[in-house]
Amino acid sequence: MNKGLFALLIVITTSLMGSSFAIGKIGLNYISPLLLVGLRFTLAGLLMGIMVRVFKRSHPSTLREWIHIMVIGLFQTAGVMGFIFISMRTITAGESSILTFTNPLLVVIFGTLFLGTKYHWIQWLGVVIGFVGVFITLGANLDVQQIGTILGFLSAVSWAIATLLMNRWGSTLDVWVVTAYQMLTGGLLLLLASAFFEQVEIVITSSSILIVLWLAIMASIVQFAVWFFLLQKENPGKVSSFLFLAPLFGVLFGWLLLDEQLHISTLIGGSIILVGIYLVNRPQSRIQE
């Protein structure tokens, strides 16, 4: 792929990932957290579900495979996005994005503990560096006992679990089909959780409609489409190493759209986290038993 096109697509997909934090936080002015993210992913899942049917992608042939997709949706969409959007009630969009994108660090730890995966020393160095960055960021501006901070970190835990499950189950499944139905499953679970566990609030305006559409179409469907296109056309390890740009865009959009302060400690800690994530994502380092 042309280097210029590759760079452009990387910026598009990671900036769309990062934008969802600030735009989602704006959406909380109109819609309660679980309802907002439930609407986002139910709509995105329905649209992608139609597309994978139209393009006749290979669907699961057994109940077991459908259950696997639903479990992935429980963690990847319901867990990750539910924790993110509730966390932004009490912490900034930038802080939530930094906490969420520590998930590659947790993948190494959980993969070692629960799957017996062996990692290169440079990835463990990345884990150590990454968590040093987390402590710098948290120690400066966040209250580690604050519920938003805890929820932001739980989003990373949920994402790490989903990543390992996808690695274990996804080899026999069509990635587009998994994406469509895990988003739909997670979206429906979030709508159910909204009905039972939060005071539902919704203000229907042109702004709130545009926010839901942006989150569902641009920050979900388009973002996933570009990301999967890059994974198919380039080395997955190379592509994944650029995931560290997403929290950077999360902080940047928080500053641009929400006037969130860019504390020097947040920038230093965030930069250290990015270095750690880059080392964790180096493609040559994982060795499985």
C-alpha positions as CSV (number, residue, x, y, z in Angstrom):
1,M,0.0,0.0,0.0
2,N,1.2,3.5,-0.8
3,K,2.7,5.1,2.4
4,G,0.7,8.2,2.1
5,L,-2.6,6.3,1.8
6,F,-1.6,4.1,4.7
7,A,-0.8,7.1,6.9
8,L,-4.1,8.8,6.0
9,L,-6.1,5.7,6.8
10,I,-4.3,5.2,10.1
11,V,-5.1,8.8,11.1
12,I,-8.7,8.3,10.0
13,T,-9.4,5.2,12.0
14,T,-7.5,6.1,15.2
15,S,-9.0,9.7,15.2
16,L,-12.5,8.2,14.9
17,M,-11.7,6.0,17.8
18,G,-10.5,8.9,19.8
19,S,-13.3,11.2,18.8
20,S,-15.9,8.9,20.3
21,F,-14.9,9.9,23.9
22,A,-15.4,13.6,23.5
23,I,-18.4,13.4,21.3
24,G,-19.9,10.7,23.6
25,K,-19.3,13.0,26.6
26,I,-21.2,15.8,24.8
27,G,-24.0,13.3,24.1
28,L,-24.4,12.8,27.9
29,N,-25.9,16.3,28.0
30,Y,-28.9,14.8,26.1
31,I,-29.0,11.1,26.8
32,S,-28.2,9.0,29.8
33,P,-25.0,7.0,29.5
34,L,-26.2,3.4,29.0
35,L,-29.1,4.5,26.8
36,L,-26.7,6.5,24.6
37,V,-24.2,3.8,24.1
38,G,-27.0,1.2,23.7
39,L,-28.6,3.2,20.9
40,R,-25.2,3.6,19.3
41,F,-24.3,0.0,19.0
42,T,-27.8,-1.4,18.4
43,L,-28.0,0.9,15.4
44,A,-24.4,0.1,14.3
45,G,-25.0,-3.7,14.8
46,L,-28.3,-3.6,12.8
47,L,-26.7,-1.7,9.9
48,M,-23.7,-4.0,9.8
49,G,-25.9,-7.1,10.2
50,I,-27.8,-6.0,7.1
51,M,-24.5,-5.5,5.2
52,V,-23.1,-8.9,6.1
53,R,-26.3,-10.5,4.9
54,V,-26.4,-8.5,1.7
55,F,-22.8,-9.4,0.9
56,K,-23.4,-13.0,1.9
57,R,-20.6,-13.2,4.5
58,S,-20.2,-16.6,6.1
59,H,-22.4,-16.9,9.2
60,P,-22.0,-19.3,12.2
61,S,-23.4,-22.7,11.6
62,T,-23.7,-23.9,15.2
63,L,-25.3,-22.6,18.4
64,R,-21.9,-22.7,20.1
65,E,-20.4,-20.2,17.6
66,W,-23.4,-17.8,18.1
67,I,-22.9,-18.1,21.9
68,H,-19.2,-17.2,21.4
69,I,-20.2,-14.1,19.5
70,M,-22.6,-13.1,22.1
71,V,-20.1,-13.5,24.9
72,I,-17.6,-11.4,23.0
73,G,-20.3,-8.8,22.6
74,L,-20.9,-8.9,26.4
75,F,-17.3,-7.9,27.0
76,Q,-16.3,-5.9,23.9
77,T,-19.3,-3.7,23.5
78,A,-21.5,-3.9,26.6
79,G,-18.6,-4.1,29.1
80,V,-16.1,-1.7,27.4
81,M,-18.5,0.9,26.2
82,G,-20.8,0.8,29.2
83,F,-17.9,1.4,31.6
84,I,-16.5,4.2,29.4
85,F,-19.7,6.2,29.1
86,I,-20.5,5.9,32.8
87,S,-17.0,6.8,33.7
88,M,-17.3,10.1,31.7
89,R,-19.9,11.3,34.2
90,T,-17.1,12.0,36.6
91,I,-13.8,12.1,34.7
92,T,-12.8,13.8,31.5
93,A,-13.0,12.3,28.1
94,G,-9.2,12.4,27.8
95,E,-8.7,10.6,31.1
96,S,-11.2,7.9,30.2
97,S,-9.5,7.3,26.8
98,I,-6.1,7.0,28.5
99,L,-7.4,4.4,31.0
100,T,-9.3,2.5,28.3
101,F,-6.3,2.2,26.0
102,T,-4.2,0.5,28.6
103,N,-5.9,-2.7,27.5
104,P,-2.9,-4.0,25.4
105,L,-0.9,-4.0,28.6
106,L,-3.5,-6.1,30.3
107,V,-3.7,-8.5,27.4
108,V,-0.1,-9.5,28.1
109,I,-0.7,-10.0,31.8
110,F,-4.0,-11.9,31.3
111,G,-2.6,-13.9,28.4
112,T,0.3,-15.1,30.6
113,L,-1.9,-15.9,33.6
114,F,-4.9,-17.6,32.0
115,L,-3.8,-18.8,28.6
116,G,-0.1,-19.7,29.2
117,T,1.0,-17.4,26.4
118,K,4.7,-16.5,26.4
119,Y,5.8,-13.0,25.6
120,H,9.1,-11.5,24.6
121,W,11.0,-9.4,27.2
122,I,10.4,-6.2,25.3
123,Q,6.6,-6.6,25.7
124,W,7.1,-7.0,29.5
125,L,9.2,-3.9,29.4
126,G,6.3,-2.2,27.6
127,V,3.9,-3.4,30.3
128,V,6.1,-1.9,33.1
129,I,6.6,1.4,31.2
130,G,2.9,1.6,30.4
131,F,1.8,1.2,34.0
132,V,4.4,3.8,35.1
133,G,2.7,6.1,32.8
134,V,-0.7,5.2,34.3
135,F,0.5,5.9,37.8
136,I,2.0,9.3,36.7
137,T,-1.3,10.2,35.1
138,L,-3.5,9.0,38.0
139,G,-1.3,10.5,40.7
140,A,-1.5,13.9,39.1
141,N,-5.1,14.5,38.2
142,L,-7.3,11.6,39.1
143,D,-8.6,10.2,42.4
144,V,-7.9,6.5,42.2
145,Q,-10.9,6.0,44.6
146,Q,-13.2,7.9,42.3
147,I,-15.8,5.7,40.7
148,G,-15.0,7.2,37.2
149,T,-11.4,6.2,37.5
150,I,-12.3,2.7,38.5
151,L,-14.8,2.3,35.7
152,G,-12.4,3.7,33.2
153,F,-9.9,1.0,34.2
154,L,-12.6,-1.7,34.1
155,S,-13.2,-0.8,30.5
156,A,-9.6,-1.7,29.7
157,V,-10.0,-5.0,31.7
158,S,-13.2,-5.9,29.7
159,W,-11.5,-5.0,26.4
160,A,-8.5,-7.2,27.3
161,I,-10.8,-10.2,28.1
162,A,-12.7,-9.6,24.8
163,T,-9.4,-9.6,22.9
164,L,-8.3,-12.9,24.4
165,L,-11.7,-14.5,23.7
166,M,-11.6,-13.3,20.1
167,N,-8.1,-14.7,19.7
168,R,-9.3,-18.0,21.1
169,W,-12.6,-18.3,19.2
170,G,-12.3,-16.0,16.2
171,S,-10.1,-18.0,13.9
172,T,-13.1,-20.0,12.6
173,L,-15.4,-17.0,12.3
174,D,-15.8,-14.2,9.8
175,V,-14.5,-11.1,11.4
176,W,-17.2,-8.9,9.8
177,V,-20.0,-11.1,11.0
178,V,-18.5,-11.2,14.5
179,T,-18.2,-7.4,14.5
180,A,-21.8,-6.9,13.4
181,Y,-23.4,-9.3,15.8
182,Q,-21.2,-8.6,18.8
183,M,-22.1,-4.9,18.5
184,L,-25.8,-5.8,18.2
185,T,-25.6,-8.1,21.2
186,G,-23.8,-5.6,23.3
187,G,-26.1,-2.8,22.2
188,L,-29.2,-4.7,23.2
189,L,-27.7,-5.6,26.5
190,L,-26.9,-2.0,27.2
191,L,-30.5,-1.0,26.3
192,L,-31.7,-3.6,28.8
193,A,-29.3,-2.4,31.4
194,S,-30.4,1.2,30.8
195,A,-34.1,0.2,31.5
196,F,-33.2,-1.5,34.8
197,F,-30.2,0.3,36.2
198,E,-30.4,4.0,35.3
199,Q,-32.8,6.9,35.3
200,V,-33.5,7.1,31.6
201,E,-33.0,10.5,30.1
202,I,-33.3,11.5,26.5
203,V,-33.7,14.9,24.9
204,I,-34.4,14.6,21.1
205,T,-32.8,17.5,19.2
206,S,-30.9,17.8,16.0
207,S,-27.7,17.7,18.0
208,S,-28.5,14.6,19.9
209,I,-29.6,12.8,16.7
210,L,-26.3,13.8,15.0
211,I,-24.3,12.6,18.0
212,V,-25.9,9.2,17.9
213,L,-25.5,8.9,14.1
214,W,-21.8,10.0,14.3
215,L,-21.1,7.4,17.1
216,A,-23.0,4.6,15.3
217,I,-21.8,5.2,11.7
218,M,-18.5,7.1,11.7
219,A,-17.0,6.1,15.1
220,S,-18.2,2.5,14.8
221,I,-19.0,1.2,11.3
222,V,-16.5,3.4,9.3
223,Q,-13.8,3.1,12.0
224,F,-14.1,-0.7,12.0
225,A,-14.2,-0.9,8.2
226,V,-11.0,1.1,7.8
227,W,-9.2,-0.8,10.6
228,F,-10.1,-4.2,9.2
229,F,-9.1,-3.0,5.7
230,L,-5.7,-2.1,7.0
231,L,-5.3,-5.4,8.9
232,Q,-6.1,-7.2,5.6
233,K,-3.7,-5.1,3.4
234,E,-0.7,-4.7,5.8
235,N,1.1,-6.7,8.5
236,P,-1.3,-6.9,11.5
237,G,1.5,-6.3,13.9
238,K,2.5,-3.1,12.1
239,V,-1.1,-1.8,12.0
240,S,-1.7,-2.7,15.6
241,S,1.3,-0.7,16.7
242,F,-0.5,2.5,15.7
243,L,-3.3,1.9,18.1
244,F,-1.4,4.1,20.5
245,L,-2.6,7.1,18.5
246,A,-6.2,6.6,19.6
247,P,-5.8,7.9,23.2
248,L,-3.7,10.8,21.9
249,F,-6.7,11.8,19.7
250,G,-9.0,11.2,22.7
251,V,-7.1,13.8,24.7
252,L,-6.8,16.1,21.8
253,F,-10.6,16.0,21.0
254,G,-11.3,16.5,24.7
255,W,-9.2,19.7,24.6
256,L,-10.7,20.9,21.3
257,L,-14.4,20.1,21.9
258,L,-14.8,20.2,25.7
259,D,-12.0,22.7,26.7
260,E,-10.5,20.0,28.9
261,Q,-7.2,21.1,30.4
262,L,-4.0,19.6,29.2
263,H,-2.1,19.1,32.4
264,I,1.6,18.6,31.9
265,S,1.5,15.5,34.1
266,T,-1.3,14.0,31.9
267,L,0.7,14.7,28.8
268,I,3.9,13.1,30.3
269,G,2.0,10.1,31.7
270,G,0.0,9.7,28.5
271,S,3.2,9.8,26.4
272,I,4.8,7.1,28.6
273,I,1.7,4.9,28.2
274,L,2.0,5.3,24.4
275,V,5.6,4.1,24.5
276,G,4.6,1.1,26.6
277,I,1.7,0.2,24.3
278,Y,3.9,0.6,21.2
279,L,6.4,-1.9,22.8
280,V,3.6,-4.3,23.7
281,N,2.3,-4.2,20.1
282,R,5.7,-4.9,18.4
283,P,4.9,-7.8,16.1
284,Q,8.0,-9.9,16.5
285,S,7.7,-10.5,20.2
286,R,4.9,-12.9,21.0
287,I,5.8,-16.6,21.3
288,Q,3.1,-19.0,22.0
289,E,3.6,-22.4,23.5
